Amino acid sequence: MTLRWPSVIFYCVYLLLFLFTCTRPFFWDTIQLGAVHATWYYENHFSSFILPQWMDSGHPPLLGMLLALTWTAFGKSLLVSHAIMFPFLVMIIYQTGRLTEKLFPASYLFAANALLLFEATLMAQSTLISPDVILMAFFLYALNATISMKRWHLAIALLVLSMLSMRGMMCCALIFVLNVYQYLNGYAKKQNAKAIVTTFLPFIPGAIVALSFLVYHYEQTGWLGYHPESPWADAFKRPGMRGFFFNLFVLGWRLGDFGRIFVWIVLAFCLAWIVRKKPGPLQSYPGNWLLFLAIASIGILGLPLTFYKNLLAHRYLLPAYFSVNLLTLHLLIKLFRRARAKLVILCLVIGELTGNFWVYPKGIAMGWDSTLAYLPYFSLRQECLDWLNEHHVSDKIVGTGFPNESCFKYTNLGEDGPCFSSYNLQADQYIIYSNVFNDFSKSQIDTLYKNWQPELNIHRGAVDMVIFKRK
């Protein structure tokens, strides 16, 4: 792919995001999946592939091992940790550019890339040391290899996805289903034994690696995914029929959250127009392929999560967001004249960017790792730590919520620093509360504001943080 000037804009935007956040502490789930795992490997010199049970989340520990190896080579720091992610950000932009060149006319490439790359959750994850950045990079690599019929490239992409996480394995399943669809619809040109082998051979290395990990992990631990004493066991409980339908609602909410609702409105309008007047855009390639990709991505990555109590995180659906945007772009380009289509795409880009300013009222859980609205959190957190130090308040009598309860050793990679406990309104003398903490219920928040004394109340951007003292 030749580097055109519009592509440079996207590289510059993501470079600025990286430079602005490259010394930020670990945040949200990246504390566990990145810092905690990596610190154990680093401190124990990779003495065991299987992590201790209290920190083992059941995923292949690729990110943790990658971080630990890099710390061993270049030193343990936040900057080094963020720097590991930058090549994958470049890969996301590059693979997105290649994909849009294959699917859309040249005159739409800048608009198409803007809609795909300025999606709020992707931008937010790009500022974190996140396995989902790696997942998106190799998911897009696999899509490009599938379209181009480059089987060795596909094998490499699937191999990395299978080593990354359980959701990486689910993405392999999605790509497999997509390749089956392509084969059955004649994209392989020939449908014989050789074509079958050529089409599905790239999946064998990834399948062997994934199966080997699962078997080895089960032999060593006796469980897969989670175990009854796991810190995450509650999230894997069955929700019951009522909970299942509630989860379907939450899935729809996640798909439309943070500005994505505007894409769905336009997509629904385009589909309604096709049903009434113009069936063509979905009857041939790439329309039928993109429609299948969008439906399959939601079905394979989203629907299984509704059978569990609390697994519907925004970041889990990143490939689905991307796939739905691809389908919407195709329909806009096919159904509207160029000027009107570009105007609608511009409005959608603006709508997606507004997602970084969407903040829900206190008491409503929000995916703070999926919007750039979280960025002021770190400076407010530091002000709270400074206040506690100035007033000689021990972290032993301070309670707080996730992710602030994680030790400084993991969030900031510092050996000296506080390690707060999960809050207990009956026992703690001080409580650090923020609207970023989803584990405070509405009634507990009301109790704090009514019955506790606010000692420090600070606000920046969309983030609030308060130190409460027991009266």
C-alpha positions, 0 to 999 in steps of 0.5 A, spaced: 500 500 500 502 506 498 502 511 503 498 517 501 497 523 505 490 522 508 494 516 511 499 520 514 493 524 518 491 517 521 498 515 523 499 522 526 493 522 530 494 515 533 502 518 534 499 524 538 495 519 542 500 515 544 505 521 546 500 524 550 498 517 554 505 513 553 507 514 561 500 513 563 499 507 569 495 501 567 488 502 567 482 497 568 482 490 566 489 491 563 492 491 570 490 484 571 492 482 564 498 486 563 501 488 569 500 483 574 501 477 569 508 481 567 510 482 574 509 475 576 513 472 570 518 478 571 520 477 578 520 469 577 524 469 571 519 465 567 519 459 572 512 457 570 508 458 564 502 457 568 500 463 572 498 462 580 491 461 580 489 467 584 491 471 578 490 466 572 484 468 568 484 462 563 487 466 557 494 464 554 498 469 557 501 472 551 501 479 553 504 478 560 510 474 557 511 479 552 511 485 557 516 481 561 521 479 556 521 487 554 522 489 561 528 484 561 531 487 555 529 495 556 527 496 563 521 495 567 517 502 566 510 505 563 514 508 557 517 501 555 510 498 556 506 503 552 512 502 547 510 495 546 503 497 543 505 502 538 507 497 532 500 494 533 497 501 533 501 502 526 499 495 524 491 497 525 492 503 521 496 500 515 491 494 515 485 498 515 488 502 509 489 496 505 482 493 507 478 499 505 483 500 498 480 493 497 473 494 498 471 501 496 473 506 491 479 511 491 475 517 492 472 514 499 478 512 502 479 518 507 472 518 509 472 510 510 478 510 514 476 516 518 469 512 520 473 506 522 479 509 526 475 514 529 471 509 533 471 511 540 472 504 543 478 503 539 481 510 540 480 509 548 483 502 547 489 504 543 491 509 549 492 503 554 497 497 554 491 492 552 491 485 549 485 488 544 490 492 540 494 486 538 487 482 537 484 488 532 491 488 529 491 481 527 484 480 526 484 486 520 490 482 518 486 476 517 481 479 514 486 482 509 489 475 508 482 472 507 480 477 501 487 476 498 487 469 498 494 469 502 494 463 506 501 464 509 499 471 511 492 468 514 496 462 518 500 467 521 494 472 523 490 466 526 496 463 530 497 470 533 490 470 535 490 463 538 495 465 542 493 471 545 486 470 549 480 466 549 477 471 544 482 471 540 480 464 539 473 466 538 476 471 532 479 465 529 472 461 529 469 468 526 475 468 520 473 460 519 466 461 518 467 467 513 472 462 509 467 457 509 462 462 507 467 464 501 468 457 499 461 455 499 459 462 494 465 460 489 470 465 491 475 460 491 474 459 484 474 451 484 471 447 489 475 440 489 479 437 494 485 441 493 481 447 494 478 445 500 485 443 503 488 450 500 482 454 504 482 451 510 490 449 511 492 455 514 487 454 520 491 448 523 497 451 526 492 456 530 488 450 532 493 446 534 496 451 539 489 453 541 488 446 543 495 444 546 494 450 551 487 448 553 489 441 554 495 443 558 492 448 562 486 443 564 492 438 566 495 443 570 489 446 573 483 442 573 479 448 570 478 452 563 476 459 563 474 460 570 474 456 577 469 456 583 474 460 587 476 465 581 475 472 582 471 472 576 467 466 577 461 471 579 461 474 572 460 467 569 454 465 573 448 463 568 443 469 568 437 465 568 431 467 563 430 474 565 437 475 565 438 472 558 433 477 555 436 483 560 443 481 557 440 481 550 438 489 551 445 490 554 448 487 548 444 492 544 446 498 548 454 496 547 453 495 540 450 502 540 454 506 545 459 511 545 456 514 538 455 508 535 447 509 535 448 514 529 451 508 525 446 503 526 440 509 525 444 510 518 444 502 517 437 501 518 435 506 513 439 503 508 437 496 509 430 499 509 431 502 503 434 496 500 428 492 502 423 497 498 427 499 492 434 497 491 436 490 492 443 490 488 448 492 494 447 486 498 446 481 492 453 481 490 460 481 492 462 485 497 455 487 499 453 480 501 460 478 504 460 484 508 453 483 511 455 476 513 461 478 516 457 483 520 452 478 522 457 473 524 461 477 528 455 479 532 453 472 533 460 469 534 463 474 539 456 477 542 451 472 543 455 467 547 456 473 552 449 473 553 449 466 557 453 469 562 452 474 568 457 479 567 461 478 560 458 484 556 464 489 556 465 494 550 472 492 548 469 484 547 465 487 541 471 491 537 471 486 531 463 487 531 463 495 531 468 494 525 464 490 521 458 493 522 462 500 520 464 496 514 457 494 512 454 501 513 460 504 509 458 500 503 451 501 503 452 509 503 457 508 497 452 504 493 446 508 495 447 515 495 451 520 490 458 521 492 457 528 495 451 526 500 455 519 502 461 523 504 456 528 508 453 522 511 460 519 513 462 525 516 456 526 520 457 519 523 465 520 524 463 526 528 457 522 532 463 517 533 467 522 536 462 525 541 462 518 544 468 520 548 464 525 551 458 520 553 458 520 561 452 516 564 449 518 571 452 516 577 450 509 579 449 507 572 455 502 570 459 505 564 465 502 560 470 507 562 476 503 558 472 504 552 472 512 551 477 517 552 473 520 557 477 516 562 483 520 561 483 525 567 482 519 572 490 519 573 491 526 575 485 526 579 488 520 583 494 523 584 491 529 587 488 524 592 494 520 593 498 527 595 492 529 599 492 522 603 500 523 604 499 531 606 494 529 612 498 522 614 492 518 612 495 510 612 492 506 606 490 501 611 484 505 613 482 507 606 477 503 602 476 504 594 473 501 588 476 498 582 480 499 579 483 504 584 484 498 589 489 495 585 496 496 588 501 502 586 506 496 584 502 494 578 498 500 576 504 505 576 510 499 576 513 502 582 515 498 588 513 504 593 506 506 593 499 505 596 495 498 596 488 500 598 483 495 600 476 494 596 471 499 600 467 497 606 462 502 608 461 499 615 469 499 617 473 504 613 475 511 616 476 514 609 473 512 602 476 514 595 470 515 590 470 516 583 464 516 578 469 511 574 468 506 579 462 502 577 462 497 583 459 503 588 451 502 587 446 508 587 444 507 594 451 507 597 453 513 593 447 516 596 449 514 603 456 517 602 454 524 600 449 524 605 452 521 611 460 522 610 464 528 610 467 530 603 474 532 605 477 533 598 472 534 592 475 534 585 473 534 578 476 534 571 473 533 564 468 527 565 471 524 571 469 526 579 473 524 585 472 525 592 475 523 599 470 522 604 471 521 611 467 518 616 463 523 620 
